[in-house]
Amino acid sequence: MLTASKLEKIIELEDSLRSQYQDQLDAKSAEIELGIKKQQEQQVVIEKQLAQLTTISAEGTANKRTEQLNRELTHRCEKLEDEVATQKKRIKGLQKDLAEDRAEIKALKQYDAAAMKKNLDASKKKLAEKTTANEMLQKSSSKAKAENVKLQQKLQQKVSELEARLAVLEPEEDKEDVKEDVKEESAAA
């Protein structure tokens, strides 16, 4: 029984201590509960902030990735622009070469062997025709000159004959003229 009496004493002591310190215990319990509530609220705030940080971190990572992609794309664009400029220069050079080649081909086509032979044959035919025509003109010119010479000779003969006749006729006329001159002089005197 000793233990039961001791037990009763301990319970009484506990009750007395409880009555003395109940207000303090209640205050401490309330404080503890308040602290637990604050801790739970802070835990909720921390979890919200952690979620926000995770979101922000993910967004930051996405932003960093986007910025990285943006830099890479900008760099690629610059490279492509340089390549386009190089290609444009190359195209201009090729166009210039093409124009030169076309001019050279045009010049070479002017000296086309088949066309030149054809032109040569045509020129030979024309030359032969002109030579024939020239020979005919020469012959007709020679004939005309010969006829002209004959005509001139005939004319010379006719002129000589006429001069001879005139010479024969003139002395008779001179005699008549002298008679007329004498008559005029005598009439004037």
N, CA and C atoms as a LAMMPS dump frame, in Angstrom:
ITEM: TIMESTEP
0
ITEM: NUMBER OF ATOMS
567
ITEM: BOX BOUNDS ff ff ff
-5.0000000000000000e+02 5.0000000000000000e+02
-5.0000000000000000e+02 5.0000000000000000e+02
-5.0000000000000000e+02 5.0000000000000000e+02
ITEM: ATOMS id mol type element x y z
1 1 1 N 0.751 -1.155 0
2 1 2 C 0 0 0
3 1 3 C 0.812 1.249 0
4 2 1 N 1.845 0.975 0.265
5 2 2 C 2.743 2.093 0.297
6 2 3 C 2.824 2.732 -1.077
7 3 1 N 2.756 2.001 -1.954
8 3 2 C 2.843 2.543 -3.287
9 3 3 C 1.563 3.258 -3.651
10 4 1 N 0.442 2.772 -3.109
11 4 2 C -0.801 3.448 -3.448
12 4 3 C -0.839 4.772 -2.747
13 5 1 N -0.346 4.811 -1.458
14 5 2 C -0.357 6.088 -0.767
15 5 3 C 0.614 7.061 -1.42
16 6 1 N 1.706 6.541 -1.896
17 6 2 C 2.674 7.403 -2.574
18 6 3 C 2.073 7.888 -3.874
19 7 1 N 1.367 7.053 -4.419
20 7 2 C 0.75 7.415 -5.682
21 7 3 C -0.29 8.49 -5.462
22 8 1 N -1.011 8.368 -4.416
23 8 2 C -2.015 9.367 -4.111
24 8 3 C -1.353 10.694 -3.817
25 9 1 N -0.237 10.641 -3.135
26 9 2 C 0.478 11.863 -2.814
27 9 3 C 1.006 12.51 -4.101
28 10 1 N 1.469 11.731 -4.975
29 10 2 C 2.011 12.263 -6.228
30 10 3 C 0.882 12.888 -7.022
31 11 1 N -0.29 12.276 -7
32 11 2 C -1.427 12.811 -7.74
33 11 3 C -1.862 14.111 -7.102
34 12 1 N -1.856 14.148 -5.743
35 12 2 C -2.226 15.375 -5.063
36 12 3 C -1.215 16.464 -5.364
37 13 1 N 0.025 16.087 -5.337
38 13 2 C 1.075 17.047 -5.623
39 13 3 C 0.907 17.571 -7.055
40 14 1 N 0.587 16.671 -7.897
41 14 2 C 0.381 17.05 -9.292
42 14 3 C -0.8 17.977 -9.402
43 15 1 N -1.876 17.672 -8.708
44 15 2 C -3.061 18.527 -8.753
45 15 3 C -2.74 19.903 -8.174
46 16 1 N -1.986 19.923 -7.056
47 16 2 C -1.663 21.211 -6.455
48 16 3 C -0.748 22.02 -7.379
49 17 1 N 0.196 21.324 -7.951
50 17 2 C 1.099 22.023 -8.878
51 17 3 C 0.33 22.49 -10.127
52 18 1 N -0.597 21.651 -10.467
53 18 2 C -1.382 21.998 -11.641
54 18 3 C -2.22 23.218 -11.334
55 19 1 N -2.811 23.274 -10.213
56 19 2 C -3.636 24.414 -9.868
57 19 3 C -2.781 25.672 -9.772
58 20 1 N -1.584 25.533 -9.253
59 20 2 C -0.704 26.696 -9.146
60 20 3 C -0.227 27.151 -10.529
61 21 1 N 0.133 26.19 -11.293
62 21 2 C 0.777 26.551 -12.569
63 21 3 C -0.131 26.362 -13.78
64 22 1 N -1.422 26.116 -13.506
65 22 2 C -2.352 25.866 -14.625
66 22 3 C -2.424 27.079 -15.54
67 23 1 N -2.477 28.243 -14.997
68 23 2 C -2.541 29.446 -15.83
69 23 3 C -1.279 29.559 -16.689
70 24 1 N -0.183 29.299 -16.027
71 24 2 C 1.069 29.383 -16.774
72 24 3 C 1.125 28.283 -17.83
73 25 1 N 0.647 27.092 -17.462
74 25 2 C 0.64 25.982 -18.42
75 25 3 C -0.291 26.287 -19.584
76 26 1 N -1.478 26.864 -19.222
77 26 2 C -2.407 27.218 -20.294
78 26 3 C -1.793 28.293 -21.195
79 27 1 N -1.133 29.252 -20.583
80 27 2 C -0.512 30.313 -21.361
81 27 3 C 0.593 29.72 -22.243
82 28 1 N 1.368 28.813 -21.62
83 28 2 C 2.459 28.2 -22.405
84 28 3 C 1.881 27.3 -23.499
85 29 1 N 0.796 26.588 -23.193
86 29 2 C 0.159 25.721 -24.189
87 29 3 C -0.376 26.587 -25.338
88 30 1 N -1.01 27.733 -24.943
89 30 2 C -1.52 28.635 -25.964
90 30 3 C -0.36 29.192 -26.785
91 31 1 N 0.718 29.519 -26.074
92 31 2 C 1.896 30.03 -26.757
93 31 3 C 2.458 28.985 -27.707
94 32 1 N 2.488 27.735 -27.214
95 32 2 C 3 26.635 -28.03
96 32 3 C 2.091 26.431 -29.241
97 33 1 N 0.772 26.471 -28.99
98 33 2 C -0.163 26.309 -30.107
99 33 3 C -0.03 27.467 -31.093
100 34 1 N 0.113 28.664 -30.523
101 34 2 C 0.309 29.829 -31.385
102 34 3 C 1.603 29.682 -32.18
103 35 1 N 2.636 29.23 -31.527
104 35 2 C 3.923 29.009 -32.204
105 35 3 C 3.792 27.949 -33.287
106 36 1 N 3.015 26.893 -32.947
107 36 2 C 2.803 25.829 -33.937
108 36 3 C 2.025 26.377 -35.129
109 37 1 N 0.949 27.21 -34.811
110 37 2 C 0.178 27.809 -35.899
111 37 3 C 1.072 28.706 -36.754
112 38 1 N 1.908 29.537 -36.085
113 38 2 C 2.817 30.416 -36.827
114 38 3 C 3.785 29.589 -37.676
115 39 1 N 4.247 28.511 -37.062
116 39 2 C 5.181 27.654 -37.782
117 39 3 C 4.485 27.027 -38.999
118 40 1 N 3.217 26.611 -38.795
119 40 2 C 2.465 26.038 -39.907
120 40 3 C 2.209 27.097 -40.982
121 41 1 N 1.859 28.332 -40.526
122 41 2 C 1.646 29.409 -41.486
123 41 3 C 2.946 29.715 -42.245
124 42 1 N 4.023 29.768 -41.48
125 42 2 C 5.315 30.029 -42.111
126 42 3 C 5.685 28.889 -43.072
127 43 1 N 5.327 27.667 -42.645
128 43 2 C 5.591 26.522 -43.521
129 43 3 C 4.808 26.671 -44.82
130 44 1 N 3.52 27.127 -44.703
131 44 2 C 2.704 27.349 -45.897
132 44 3 C 3.33 28.452 -46.748
133 45 1 N 3.757 29.561 -46.103
134 45 2 C 4.401 30.671 -46.828
135 45 3 C 5.678 30.17 -47.494
136 46 1 N 6.44 29.381 -46.751
137 46 2 C 7.697 28.844 -47.299
138 46 3 C 7.406 27.945 -48.503
139 47 1 N 6.355 27.133 -48.382
140 47 2 C 5.999 26.252 -49.489
141 47 3 C 5.549 27.076 -50.693
142 48 1 N 4.756 28.161 -50.416
143 48 2 C 4.345 29.033 -51.524
144 48 3 C 5.569 29.683 -52.162
145 49 1 N 6.448 30.206 -51.303
146 49 2 C 7.652 30.852 -51.819
147 49 3 C 8.535 29.857 -52.57
148 50 1 N 8.607 28.632 -52.069
149 50 2 C 9.38 27.601 -52.736
150 50 3 C 8.774 27.295 -54.109
151 51 1 N 7.423 27.229 -54.13
152 51 2 C 6.746 26.997 -55.41
153 51 3 C 7.013 28.166 -56.362
154 52 1 N 6.943 29.402 -55.805
155 52 2 C 7.228 30.576 -56.634
156 52 3 C 8.671 30.557 -57.128
157 53 1 N 9.586 30.234 -56.228
158 53 2 C 11 30.168 -56.625
159 53 3 C 11.22 29.095 -57.684
160 54 1 N 10.55 27.983 -57.494
161 54 2 C 10.671 26.905 -58.485
162 54 3 C 10.137 27.392 -59.83
163 55 1 N 8.971 28.072 -59.777
164 55 2 C 8.389 28.61 -61.009
165 55 3 C 9.315 29.649 -61.63
166 56 1 N 9.79 30.562 -60.789
167 56 2 C 10.691 31.614 -61.273
168 56 3 C 11.976 30.996 -61.811
169 57 1 N 12.476 30.01 -61.094
170 57 2 C 13.692 29.33 -61.546
171 57 3 C 13.447 28.659 -62.89
172 58 1 N 12.296 28.007 -63.018
173 58 2 C 11.959 27.365 -64.296
174 58 3 C 11.823 28.423 -65.388
175 59 1 N 11.132 29.53 -65.033
176 59 2 C 10.992 30.616 -66.007
177 59 3 C 12.349 31.219 -66.336
178 60 1 N 13.176 31.378 -65.296
179 60 2 C 14.526 31.911 -65.511
180 60 3 C 15.317 30.993 -66.417
181 61 1 N 15.183 29.703 -66.169
182 61 2 C 15.872 28.731 -67.017
183 61 3 C 15.324 28.821 -68.443
184 62 1 N 13.984 28.929 -68.538
185 62 2 C 13.368 29.068 -69.865
186 62 3 C 13.824 30.377 -70.517
187 63 1 N 13.881 31.448 -69.717
188 63 2 C 14.348 32.741 -70.254
189 63 3 C 15.799 32.636 -70.712
190 64 1 N 16.613 31.974 -69.874
191 64 2 C 18.02 31.804 -70.261
192 64 3 C 18.1 30.997 -71.553
193 65 1 N 17.304 29.953 -71.635
194 65 2 C 17.302 29.123 -72.839
195 65 3 C 16.823 29.943 -74.042
196 66 1 N 15.782 30.756 -73.815
197 66 2 C 15.259 31.599 -74.889
198 66 3 C 16.313 32.616 -75.321
199 67 1 N 16.981 33.22 -74.34
200 67 2 C 18.036 34.179 -74.663
201 67 3 C 19.162 33.493 -75.428
202 68 1 N 19.52 32.298 -74.983
203 68 2 C 20.568 31.539 -75.668
204 68 3 C 20.148 31.24 -77.111
205 69 1 N 18.902 30.788 -77.265
206 69 2 C 18.39 30.515 -78.613
207 69 3 C 18.379 31.788 -79.453
208 70 1 N 17.983 32.901 -78.818
209 70 2 C 17.957 34.189 -79.506
210 70 3 C 19.365 34.563 -79.992
211 71 1 N 20.366 34.401 -79.13
212 71 2 C 21.746 34.7 -79.51
213 71 3 C 22.19 33.786 -80.658
214 72 1 N 21.867 32.499 -80.528
215 72 2 C 22.252 31.555 -81.569
216 72 3 C 21.589 31.904 -82.901
217 73 1 N 20.295 32.234 -82.841
218 73 2 C 19.582 32.581 -84.068
219 73 3 C 20.127 33.878 -84.683
220 74 1 N 20.449 34.839 -83.823
221 74 2 C 21.039 36.087 -84.311
222 74 3 C 22.365 35.803 -85.011
223 75 1 N 23.164 34.951 -84.377
224 75 2 C 24.456 34.586 -84.959
225 75 3 C 24.261 33.871 -86.301
226 76 1 N 23.297 32.956 -86.333
227 76 2 C 23.003 32.24 -87.582
228 76 3 C 22.546 33.209 -88.66
229 77 1 N 21.677 34.177 -88.277
230 77 2 C 21.188 35.174 -89.239
231 77 3 C 22.352 35.978 -89.812
232 78 1 N 23.27 36.378 -88.938
233 78 2 C 24.428 37.138 -89.403
234 78 3 C 25.254 36.307 -90.373
235 79 1 N 25.452 35.027 -90.031
236 79 2 C 26.211 34.152 -90.923
237 79 3 C 25.493 34.008 -92.262
238 80 1 N 24.163 33.828 -92.2
239 80 2 C 23.387 33.68 -93.435
240 80 3 C 23.437 34.96 -94.268
241 81 1 N 23.354 36.123 -93.617
242 81 2 C 23.449 37.39 -94.338
243 81 3 C 24.81 37.508 -95.03
244 82 1 N 25.874 37.13 -94.301
245 82 2 C 27.205 37.158 -94.909
246 82 3 C 27.272 36.192 -96.093
247 83 1 N 26.685 35.018 -95.905
248 83 2 C 26.683 34.031 -96.975
249 83 3 C 25.887 34.525 -98.179
250 84 1 N 24.741 35.181 -97.923
251 84 2 C 23.923 35.732 -99.011
252 84 3 C 24.71 36.804 -99.751
253 85 1 N 25.399 37.666 -99.013
254 85 2 C 26.207 38.711 -99.655
255 85 3 C 27.306 38.073 -100.509
256 86 1 N 27.937 37.028 -99.974
257 86 2 C 28.973 36.325 -100.729
258 86 3 C 28.381 35.7 -101.984
259 87 1 N 27.203 35.091 -101.844
260 87 2 C 26.557 34.457 -102.991
261 87 3 C 26.172 35.507 -104.036
262 88 1 N 25.705 36.685 -103.582
263 88 2 C 25.352 37.749 -104.522
264 88 3 C 26.581 38.182 -105.316
265 89 1 N 27.716 38.338 -104.606
266 89 2 C 28.953 38.712 -105.301
267 89 3 C 29.335 37.628 -106.299
268 90 1 N 29.192 36.387 -105.88
269 90 2 C 29.536 35.266 -106.753
270 90 3 C 28.62 35.253 -107.977
271 91 1 N 27.314 35.508 -107.752
272 91 2 C 26.356 35.532 -108.856
273 91 3 C 26.714 36.644 -109.831
274 92 1 N 27.065 37.835 -109.3
275 92 2 C 27.452 38.939 -110.184
276 92 3 C 28.668 38.558 -111.012
277 93 1 N 29.644 37.925 -110.368
278 93 2 C 30.833 37.479 -111.088
279 93 3 C 30.482 36.458 -112.157
280 94 1 N 29.608 35.514 -111.815
281 94 2 C 29.192 34.496 -112.778
282 94 3 C 28.415 35.114 -113.932
283 95 1 N 27.562 36.118 -113.625
284 95 2 C 26.823 36.799 -114.686
285 95 3 C 27.782 37.524 -115.626
286 96 1 N 28.806 38.139 -115.043
287 96 2 C 29.802 38.832 -115.853
288 96 3 C 30.534 37.825 -116.736
289 97 1 N 30.931 36.686 -116.135
290 97 2 C 31.598 35.639 -116.913
291 97 3 C 30.686 35.118 -118.015
292 98 1 N 29.402 34.95 -117.683
293 98 2 C 28.437 34.467 -118.674
294 98 3 C 28.323 35.444 -119.839
295 99 1 N 28.269 36.739 -119.526
296 99 2 C 28.189 37.752 -120.585
297 99 3 C 29.436 37.698 -121.466
298 100 1 N 30.609 37.539 -120.832
299 100 2 C 31.851 37.449 -121.602
300 100 3 C 31.845 36.195 -122.475
301 101 1 N 31.388 35.078 -121.902
302 101 2 C 31.328 33.837 -122.668
303 101 3 C 30.357 33.96 -123.836
304 102 1 N 29.219 34.607 -123.598
305 102 2 C 28.258 34.801 -124.687
306 102 3 C 28.853 35.657 -125.793
307 103 1 N 29.577 36.711 -125.41
308 103 2 C 30.212 37.567 -126.415
309 103 3 C 31.252 36.769 -127.194
310 104 1 N 32.005 35.937 -126.473
311 104 2 C 33.023 35.114 -127.134
312 104 3 C 32.367 34.109 -128.084
313 105 1 N 31.278 33.496 -127.638
314 105 2 C 30.561 32.537 -128.484
315 105 3 C 30.016 33.245 -129.72
316 106 1 N 29.491 34.453 -129.516
317 106 2 C 28.961 35.224 -130.643
318 106 3 C 30.077 35.516 -131.644
319 107 1 N 31.247 35.896 -131.112
320 107 2 C 32.386 36.174 -131.984
321 107 3 C 32.817 34.895 -132.712
322 108 1 N 32.817 33.77 -131.99
323 108 2 C 33.209 32.513 -132.613
324 108 3 C 32.186 32.056 -133.646
325 109 1 N 30.91 32.343 -133.429
326 109 2 C 29.888 31.972 -134.401
327 109 3 C 30.069 32.763 -135.697
328 110 1 N 30.634 33.967 -135.563
329 110 2 C 30.885 34.759 -136.766
330 110 3 C 31.911 34.061 -137.652
331 111 1 N 32.785 33.3 -137.034
332 111 2 C 33.836 32.602 -137.761
333 111 3 C 33.518 31.112 -137.912
334 112 1 N 32.268 30.789 -137.958
335 112 2 C 31.825 29.415 -138.124
336 112 3 C 32.3 28.913 -139.489
337 113 1 N 33.002 27.78 -139.503
338 113 2 C 33.629 27.266 -140.72
339 113 3 C 32.589 26.976 -141.806
340 114 1 N 31.514 26.314 -141.445
341 114 2 C 30.495 25.969 -142.447
342 114 3 C 29.881 27.232 -143.033
343 115 1 N 29.558 28.172 -142.151
344 115 2 C 28.953 29.423 -142.635
345 115 3 C 29.949 30.206 -143.485
346 116 1 N 31.22 30.215 -143.051
347 116 2 C 32.237 30.939 -143.822
348 116 3 C 32.437 30.292 -145.194
349 117 1 N 32.419 28.944 -145.254
350 117 2 C 32.58 28.256 -146.533
351 117 3 C 31.396 28.566 -147.441
352 118 1 N 30.199 28.546 -146.853
353 118 2 C 29.003 28.876 -147.609
354 118 3 C 29.108 30.302 -148.161
355 119 1 N 29.528 31.233 -147.284
356 119 2 C 29.699 32.629 -147.713
357 119 3 C 30.773 32.742 -148.79
358 120 1 N 31.853 31.954 -148.633
359 120 2 C 32.931 31.983 -149.618
360 120 3 C 32.43 31.486 -150.962
361 121 1 N 31.676 30.393 -150.939
362 121 2 C 31.12 29.871 -152.193
363 121 3 C 30.201 30.894 -152.845
364 122 1 N 29.347 31.499 -152.028
365 122 2 C 28.442 32.517 -152.564
366 122 3 C 29.235 33.691 -153.128
367 123 1 N 30.289 34.088 -152.431
368 123 2 C 31.125 35.205 -152.9
369 123 3 C 31.819 34.842 -154.21
370 124 1 N 32.283 33.573 -154.306
371 124 2 C 32.933 33.132 -155.541
372 124 3 C 31.95 33.175 -156.706
373 125 1 N 30.72 32.73 -156.459
374 125 2 C 29.706 32.767 -157.514
375 125 3 C 29.454 34.202 -157.951
376 126 1 N 29.294 35.088 -156.968
377 126 2 C 29.052 36.49 -157.289
378 126 3 C 30.225 37.072 -158.073
379 127 1 N 31.456 36.71 -157.643
380 127 2 C 32.653 37.205 -158.329
381 127 3 C 32.695 36.688 -159.765
382 128 1 N 32.349 35.405 -159.915
383 128 2 C 32.342 34.843 -161.268
384 128 3 C 31.318 35.569 -162.134
385 129 1 N 30.127 35.814 -161.579
386 129 2 C 29.096 36.533 -162.335
387 129 3 C 29.563 37.938 -162.686
388 130 1 N 30.18 38.599 -161.703
389 130 2 C 30.647 39.962 -161.962
390 130 3 C 31.787 39.97 -162.976
391 131 1 N 32.652 38.929 -162.878
392 131 2 C 33.76 38.846 -163.831
393 131 3 C 33.216 38.648 -165.252
394 132 1 N 32.228 37.758 -165.367
395 132 2 C 31.608 37.518 -166.676
396 132 3 C 30.962 38.798 -167.188
397 133 1 N 30.229 39.461 -166.296
398 133 2 C 29.58 40.705 -166.693
399 133 3 C 30.62 41.745 -167.094
400 134 1 N 31.726 41.784 -166.358
401 134 2 C 32.793 42.74 -166.645
402 134 3 C 33.428 42.441 -168.001
403 135 1 N 33.662 41.143 -168.27
404 135 2 C 34.244 40.762 -169.557
405 135 3 C 33.31 41.159 -170.692
406 136 1 N 32.019 40.909 -170.472
407 136 2 C 31.049 41.286 -171.51
408 136 3 C 31.057 42.794 -171.726
409 137 1 N 31.115 43.535 -170.605
410 137 2 C 31.182 44.998 -170.724
411 137 3 C 32.459 45.43 -171.434
412 138 1 N 33.572 44.741 -171.12
413 138 2 C 34.848 45.065 -171.778
414 138 3 C 34.742 44.827 -173.28
415 139 1 N 34.128 43.673 -173.651
416 139 2 C 33.976 43.358 -175.076
417 139 3 C 33.104 44.387 -175.762
418 140 1 N 31.965 44.697 -175.087
419 140 2 C 31.073 45.673 -175.719
420 140 3 C 31.731 47.047 -175.757
421 141 1 N 32.534 47.35 -174.71
422 141 2 C 33.256 48.627 -174.704
423 141 3 C 34.28 48.647 -175.827
424 142 1 N 34.969 47.508 -176.002
425 142 2 C 35.959 47.436 -177.091
426 142 3 C 35.269 47.598 -178.436
427 143 1 N 34.139 46.92 -178.598
428 143 2 C 33.393 47.044 -179.849
429 143 3 C 32.958 48.489 -180.06
430 144 1 N 32.464 49.094 -178.944
431 144 2 C 32.006 50.476 -179.051
432 144 3 C 33.163 51.394 -179.402
433 145 1 N 34.341 51.132 -178.8
434 145 2 C 35.508 51.957 -179.113
435 145 3 C 35.925 51.763 -180.567
436 146 1 N 35.89 50.479 -180.983
437 146 2 C 36.268 50.21 -182.376
438 146 3 C 35.293 50.895 -183.319
439 147 1 N 34.017 50.793 -183.019
440 147 2 C 33.02 51.459 -183.844
441 147 3 C 33.219 52.964 -183.807
442 148 1 N 33.532 53.455 -182.598
443 148 2 C 33.763 54.885 -182.437
444 148 3 C 34.949 55.327 -183.271
445 149 1 N 36.022 54.497 -183.254
446 149 2 C 37.205 54.838 -184.047
447 149 3 C 36.84 54.848 -185.531
448 150 1 N 36.08 53.808 -185.953
449 150 2 C 35.665 53.749 -187.346
450 150 3 C 34.83 54.967 -187.703
451 151 1 N 33.895 55.297 -186.823
452 151 2 C 33.042 56.454 -187.074
453 151 3 C 33.852 57.738 -187.126
454 152 1 N 34.838 57.823 -186.23
455 152 2 C 35.68 59.027 -186.239
456 152 3 C 36.486 59.095 -187.54
457 153 1 N 36.965 57.906 -187.977
458 153 2 C 37.713 57.896 -189.23
459 153 3 C 36.809 58.322 -190.39
460 154 1 N 35.585 57.773 -190.382
461 154 2 C 34.643 58.153 -191.424
462 154 3 C 34.351 59.641 -191.341
463 155 1 N 34.186 60.115 -190.11
464 155 2 C 33.915 61.53 -189.914
465 155 3 C 35.086 62.368 -190.41
466 156 1 N 36.297 61.905 -190.091
467 156 2 C 37.49 62.621 -190.539
468 156 3 C 37.529 62.658 -192.073
469 157 1 N 37.188 61.514 -192.656
470 157 2 C 37.18 61.462 -194.123
471 157 3 C 36.14 62.44 -194.676
472 158 1 N 34.969 62.413 -194.039
473 158 2 C 33.903 63.307 -194.495
474 158 3 C 34.331 64.761 -194.319
475 159 1 N 34.944 65.053 -193.144
476 159 2 C 35.394 66.423 -192.877
477 159 3 C 36.446 66.813 -193.916
478 160 1 N 37.368 65.857 -194.208
479 160 2 C 38.413 66.148 -195.203
480 160 3 C 37.771 66.41 -196.568
481 161 1 N 36.822 65.567 -196.925
482 161 2 C 36.144 65.75 -198.198
483 161 3 C 35.429 67.092 -198.231
484 162 1 N 34.739 67.398 -197.126
485 162 2 C 34.012 68.66 -197.071
486 162 3 C 34.977 69.849 -197.111
487 163 1 N 36.107 69.72 -196.433
488 163 2 C 37.091 70.797 -196.452
489 163 3 C 37.632 70.982 -197.87
490 164 1 N 37.842 69.823 -198.534
491 164 2 C 38.348 69.908 -199.902
492 164 3 C 37.311 70.586 -200.787
493 165 1 N 36.07 70.19 -200.613
494 165 2 C 35.017 70.823 -201.396
495 165 3 C 34.927 72.299 -201.036
496 166 1 N 35.034 72.576 -199.754
497 166 2 C 34.964 73.957 -199.326
498 166 3 C 36.128 74.762 -199.91
499 167 1 N 37.276 74.125 -199.924
500 167 2 C 38.433 74.812 -200.467
501 167 3 C 38.203 75.1 -201.947
502 168 1 N 37.555 74.187 -202.613
503 168 2 C 37.279 74.397 -204.021
504 168 3 C 36.232 75.49 -204.139
505 169 1 N 35.247 75.462 -203.305
506 169 2 C 34.166 76.427 -203.392
507 169 3 C 34.608 77.801 -202.883
508 170 1 N 35.455 77.881 -201.985
509 170 2 C 35.866 79.15 -201.405
510 170 3 C 36.592 80.04 -202.406
511 171 1 N 37.47 79.552 -203.228
512 171 2 C 38.104 80.474 -204.153
513 171 3 C 37.062 81.106 -205.072
514 172 1 N 36.054 80.379 -205.412
515 172 2 C 35.034 80.974 -206.25
516 172 3 C 34.285 82.022 -205.463
517 173 1 N 34.008 81.748 -204.23
518 173 2 C 33.296 82.693 -203.379
519 173 3 C 34.181 83.899 -203.109
520 174 1 N 35.485 83.621 -202.925
521 174 2 C 36.406 84.723 -202.666
522 174 3 C 36.388 85.696 -203.865
523 175 1 N 36.299 85.149 -205.051
524 175 2 C 36.267 86.003 -206.228
525 175 3 C 34.983 86.794 -206.217
526 176 1 N 33.917 86.157 -205.862
527 176 2 C 32.641 86.842 -205.816
528 176 3 C 32.666 87.875 -204.704
529 177 1 N 33.272 87.537 -203.55
530 177 2 C 33.363 88.457 -202.416
531 177 3 C 34.209 89.67 -202.796
532 178 1 N 35.277 89.431 -203.561
533 178 2 C 36.152 90.519 -203.951
534 178 3 C 35.372 91.457 -204.897
535 179 1 N 34.576 90.875 -205.761
536 179 2 C 33.786 91.682 -206.666
537 179 3 C 32.783 92.487 -205.855
538 180 1 N 32.191 91.904 -204.916
539 180 2 C 31.208 92.615 -204.104
540 180 3 C 31.895 93.707 -203.298
541 181 1 N 33.107 93.406 -202.764
542 181 2 C 33.833 94.389 -201.961
543 181 3 C 34.191 95.605 -202.845
544 182 1 N 34.575 95.325 -204.089
545 182 2 C 34.965 96.397 -205.013
546 182 3 C 33.734 97.224 -205.309
547 183 1 N 32.608 96.616 -205.513
548 183 2 C 31.375 97.333 -205.804
549 183 3 C 31.014 98.203 -204.614
550 184 1 N 31.164 97.713 -203.466
551 184 2 C 30.81 98.473 -202.26
552 184 3 C 31.763 99.666 -202.11
553 185 1 N 33.022 99.441 -202.377
554 185 2 C 33.983 100.519 -202.222
555 185 3 C 33.702 101.614 -203.245
556 186 1 N 33.369 101.188 -204.431
557 186 2 C 33.107 102.166 -205.45
558 186 3 C 31.809 102.896 -205.153
559 187 1 N 30.871 102.27 -204.603
560 187 2 C 29.624 102.909 -204.27
561 187 3 C 29.866 103.833 -203.097
562 188 1 N 30.736 103.514 -202.245
563 188 2 C 30.983 104.344 -201.079
564 188 3 C 31.825 105.545 -201.502
565 189 1 N 32.591 105.423 -202.508
566 189 2 C 33.447 106.504 -202.908
567 189 3 C 32.62 107.436 -203.694
